[in-house]
């Protein structure tokens, strides 16, 4: 089945220690998104890749970076995690060129910062 | 930017009864309105969506209505079952290119046996 895969599902890191979360997709979608979801809150868009073009949301902290080496993979790098970065990180994909922006989500990576 | 309001934040209904969740949006350019179900520890799962050229859509026990003039849309679940218990999010998007979704704050639906 075509899907969005996130690894690891659970990640524990120390305060200030860089961490990388990964997302892969078999849907062959050209747009990939990263959302942050804190406990009991709605998902909030951090940034997205439209093909190779990176699009950052205005209020996304500089501490968050992303890489997309190819169509299938996308990484979220947190350079110096703080306690406030503990959250579920969700990857989603969509296909541009359609009139409506249907997005498919992965299962998420829950990040704990000690 | 878009702002999506969702009510109620918690909804408790008896098994077999209907549940209704309401959302309003602010951006008149939004044209795509999905609903996601999220179970504990999992990613959001798309359950139904509605597009701006349609006023109502139904899929078995789930229906969604859209009022573009009033900028609100609603999710209706009939004959609720225990497995319907989850957090439900509405969202809005301009669609087309690659706009991210703007989510409401979610509704925790509790089905009482």
Interface residues (C-beta under 8 A of the other chain):
Chain A: X4 X6 X31 X33 X35 X40 X41 X42 X43 X44 X45 X48 X50 X55 X57 X90 X92 X94 X96 X98 X99 X100 X101 X102 X103 X104 X105 X106 X107 X108 X110
Chain B: X31 X32 X34 X36 X41 X42 X43 X44 X45 X46 X49 X51 X89 X93 X94 X95 X96 X97 X98 X99 X100 X101 X102 X103 X104 X105 X106
